[in-house]
């Protein structure tokens, strides 16, 4: 008897809190469509900015439960979201063809979901906050260029290169990130971007190392590290651990394709250089 009394008071308190926060315990049809659109947009924001599949599903389920969208079911792949609510009266599909890495946006949506679960945000405020999260900018160009320069320089030293090899790697890293920014502005994506960037890195490292009279291998390896698919590989492992074997497999295949593209781009330049000069790059 005491248990049921406590349960009734808990439900009454939840309903009263939601009413004070502007949430309907039983939202009407128009409100349900609005909540569904918001949840799908939040999931799309997470997925296209590098979040794991299980994180996307959990966040969307938390939001649906907090806004009293009942019988909510969601299935997420690496390039799409499938969701329904009620007795399948609401159903939406979102295609996410392109993905990038912006963990700032992921963190902003996660923070928003925690505040929604705490009951402190209405649907109007949540939509406004989501728009702000989607508009968080990428780092400025000079920051990305500096990251490429310093990253390649440090990796070349880590792999045993000399200071001159590290300087050559820094030049190649700066040039590679400048080329990647160019590709981003002109919608150049996929395997061609990776192959061409790896080729550019290899060519600049060979020319710079010849000019500085040092071995090019450490400079090439160090600079190529900025292209390695570390995030895709890590996310694939995390999806496997969470039991999302299909999404984990897709991410691992993505990582392998990127690695293969790096190898092709590097091999093309090394092969052409050896054929033209008769010198094997060391």
N, C-alpha and C positions, 0 to 999 in steps of 0.2 A: 504493500500500500504506500509506504514511504517512497519507494522507488518511482512509482507512477506519479506521485505528487511532485517530486523533484523534476521528473521528465516534463510534466505539464508546465511548470514554472520556467524551465529552460526554453521550451518552445515558445512560450509567451514572451520571454525576454528577447529571443531572437527575432520574433515577428515585430515586437515593439522597436527594437534597434533598427531593423530594416526599414520600418515605416518612417522613423526619424531621419534616416539617411536617404530618403526619397526612393527606396526600392520597393517594388511591388512583390508581395509574397506569391501572388498568382498573376504574373504579367499577362496582359491581353495579347492578341495576335500581332498587332503592330509593334508592341514592345518586344515580343519574342523575336520578330524578324530583325529588329534593330540590335538586340543583344547578340543574335547569331552572326550578323555581319561584323560586329565589333570583335567577337571572339575569333572569327576566321581571319580578319585583318591582323590581329595580334599574332596568331599562329604563323601567318605568312611572313610577318616581319621577323619573327624568330628564325624561321627556316631559311629564308633567303640571306640572312646575315651570319649563318654559321652555327646555329644552335643544334644540339643533338636531337634526334627524333623523339626520344623518351621525354626530353625536357619540353618539347613543343606539346606533346600529348598531355603531360601533367599540367602544364600551365593553362591550356585550354579547358581542361576538366575542372580545375580550380575556379576559373572565371565563370564557367557555366553554373557550377554549384553555388557560387557566391551570389550570382544574379538570379537564382531560382529558375534556371532553364532546365527543366526536368527531362529525364531519360535522354541525356546527351551522350552520344557515342562518336568517337573520332578515331580515324586511322590515318597515320602519317607515313609517307614515303619521303625519300630525299628530294623529290621534285613535285610533290603533290599532297594535298590535304583533302580528306573525305570526311564529312561530318553530317550528323543528323540529330534531331531533337524531337521529343514527343513521340508519337506513334508514326514516325517517318513523315510527319506533316511538314517538317522543315528539313531540308537537305541542301547542302552546298558542296561544291568542289572548287578547289583553288589550284591552278597550275602554277608551279614555281620553276620556270625553265632555267633561270640563271641564279647563281649563288655567289656570294662574296663572303668576306670575313670582316665583320664590324662588331666586336664584342661589346663596345659601348652601347649600341642599340639593343643587344641581347640583355645586357645588365639593366637597361632602363625598363624594358618590358617585364623582366623578372621582378623588379622593384614595384612596378605598377600592379602586378598580380598579387603581390604580398599585401599591398595596401587595399586592394579590392577585397581580398579574403578577410582582412581585419575589419571590414565594414565601414571604412571611412571615406569612400568615393562613390559618387553616383555614376550612372551611365554617361551623363553629359560630361562630367569631369574626366571620366576614363577615356572617352573618345578624344577629348582635347589633349590629354597626356600622351595618348598613342600617336597622334599626329606629330607632337613634339619629338617623341622618341624616333619616329621614322625620318625626321629631318636632321638628326644629329650628323654633322658633317664628318667626312673622312679627314685624317690629318692633312695639313697643308702640304703643298708640293715640296717645299724645301725640307720639310721634316722627312718625307719619304725618300728624297734624294740623299739626305744625310744618313738615313738609316741604311740605305744600300751601300753607301761608301764605307761607313764604319763597320757594318756587318761583314762585308767582304774582306776588309782589312784584317779584322780580328780572326775570322775563320782561316785565312791564309796563314797567319802566325800559329794558330792552334794546330794546324795540320803539318807543321814543321817547316814552313816556308821562311825565307830570309826577309829582311826588312824591304829589300827591293821588290821581291815577289809580292809582298803585302801591299806595297804602293801600286803595283800594276793591278792587283786585285781591286784596290779601292777605285781606280779609274774605271775598271770594267763594271764594278757594282754601281757606281754613279750613272754610267751610261745605260746599264740594264734597267734601272728604275726609271730613268728618263724615257726610255723606249716603252716601258710598261705603262707609264702615264699617257704617252701618245696613243697606245693601243686602246686604253680605256676611253679616251675622248673620241676615238673613231670607231668604237664598237668592234674592235678586232679581238676575237675570243677563240677559245678552243685550242686544239693541238697546234695550229699554225703559230699562234702567239708564243707558246712554250718552245717550239722547235726553233723559231726565228730568234727568240731571246737567248737560248742556249748557244746558238751559232754566233750571235753577236758577242756574247761573253767570251767564247773561246777565241774568236778572231782578235778581239782587243787584248786579251791576255797574252796571246802569242806575239803580237806586234809590240806591246809594251815591254814584255820580258826580253825580246830581242834588242830593243832600244836600251834597256837597263842592263843587258848582259847577265841574265840570270835564268834559271830553269822556270818553265811556264807551268809545270804540272801542279804545283802547290797553289799557284794563283788561280788556275782554272777550277780546281776542286773547291777552293775556298769561296770563289764567287758563285759557283753553281749551287752552293748551299742555300742561297737566298731564294732559289726556285724550288727547293725540295718540298713535297706535299706533306709537311708535318701535321698540319691541322686536319687534313682529310684522313690521314693514317690514324691519328689519335681518336678522332670522332668515330671512325670505323670500329676501332677496338672497343670504345665505350658503348657503341650500339650492340656489339656482340655480347658484352658483359650484361647488358640490360635485357638480352633475349631478343632484340630486333635484328634477327639474322639476315633478313632480306636487305634492310637498309644498311647494315654493316657490310654486307657483301658489295653493295653498290658503291659505297664510299671507298672500300679497299680497291675495287676495280678502277675507280677514279684516280686513286693514288698511284696505282701501277701504270695507268696510261700516261699520267704526268711524268713519272720516272722514265718511261719508255721514250716520251717526246724529248726529254732532256738528253737522253743517250743518243737519240737520232741526230738532234741538232749539233751536239758536240762531235759525234763521229763523222758527220758530213764535213765539217771544217777541218778536223784533224786529217781525214783521208785526202781531202783536196790539197791541203798544205804539203803533206808527204809526197803526193803525186807530182806536184808542181816543182817542189824544191829538192826532193829526194832525201829530206831530213825528217827523222822521226822525232816528234816533240817529246821532250823529257822533262 
